[in-house]
Amino acid sequence: MDEVLKDLFTVIEARKETLPEDSYTASLFTHEKGENAVLEKLGEETTELVLAAKDDDREEIAYESADIVYHLLVLLAMKDMDVTDLVAELEARR
């Protein structure tokens, strides 16, 4: 699983560097709100996940969980962290 996270993080880092105009990821790095835009998305997606869980909608739970992980990885990239920081913390909690 951590290979999927690493691969996605690599794409996020590339978009951060190249800032393609048609990239949603790049827009998060160039958005005038910057970090606040990502934090707001994390809050929004968390609320959507809670609602999906209350409805016991497995498909929606997976979808919203993926949105949270994606935006979390964007936040890590914004803070000049790496996905390995996340994986190390998770491993420490085993």
C-alpha positions in Angstrom: 0.0 0.0 0.0 2.7 2.5 0.8 3.9 2.1 -2.9 0.5 3.6 -4.0 1.0 6.5 -1.5 4.6 7.0 -2.7 3.5 7.0 -6.4 0.7 9.5 -5.7 3.0 11.7 -3.7 5.5 11.6 -6.6 2.8 12.9 -8.9 1.8 15.6 -6.4 5.5 16.7 -6.0 5.8 16.9 -9.8 2.7 19.0 -10.1 4.1 21.3 -7.3 7.3 21.8 -9.3 5.8 22.1 -12.9 2.5 23.8 -12.0 0.6 22.7 -15.2 -2.3 25.0 -15.9 -4.9 22.2 -16.3 -4.0 20.4 -13.0 -6.2 20.6 -10.0 -3.2 19.6 -7.8 -1.1 22.5 -9.2 -4.0 24.9 -8.6 -3.9 24.0 -4.9 -0.3 25.1 -4.8 -1.0 28.4 -6.7 -4.4 29.2 -5.1 -4.3 32.6 -3.5 -5.5 31.0 -0.2 -2.7 28.5 -0.5 -2.6 26.3 2.6 -6.1 27.4 3.8 -7.6 26.0 0.6 -6.2 22.6 1.3 -7.2 22.7 5.0 -10.7 23.7 4.0 -10.8 20.7 1.6 -9.7 18.4 4.4 -12.5 19.7 6.6 -15.0 19.3 3.8 -14.0 15.8 2.9 -13.9 14.8 6.5 -17.5 15.9 7.0 -18.5 14.0 3.8 -16.8 10.9 5.1 -18.6 11.1 8.4 -21.9 11.4 6.5 -21.1 8.5 4.3 -20.2 6.4 7.4 -23.5 7.3 9.1 -25.3 6.1 5.9 -23.2 2.9 5.9 -22.4 3.6 2.2 -19.2 1.6 1.6 -18.6 3.0 -1.8 -18.9 6.6 -0.6 -16.7 5.8 2.4 -14.0 4.6 0.1 -14.4 7.6 -2.2 -14.3 10.2 0.6 -11.4 8.4 2.3 -9.4 8.7 -0.9 -10.2 12.4 -1.1 -8.9 12.8 2.5 -5.7 10.9 1.8 -5.1 12.9 -1.4 -5.5 16.3 0.3 -3.4 15.1 3.2 -0.6 14.3 0.8 -0.9 17.7 -0.8 -0.6 19.3 2.7 2.5 17.2 3.4 4.0 18.5 0.1 3.1 22.1 1.0 4.9 21.7 4.3 8.0 20.2 2.6 7.4 16.9 4.2 7.5 13.5 2.5 5.1 10.5 2.4 7.8 8.6 4.3 7.2 10.9 7.2 3.6 9.7 7.3 4.6 6.0 6.8 7.2 6.2 9.6 4.6 7.6 12.0 2.2 4.9 11.1 4.8 2.2 11.5 5.7 3.6 14.9 2.1 3.1 15.9 2.0 -0.6 15.1 
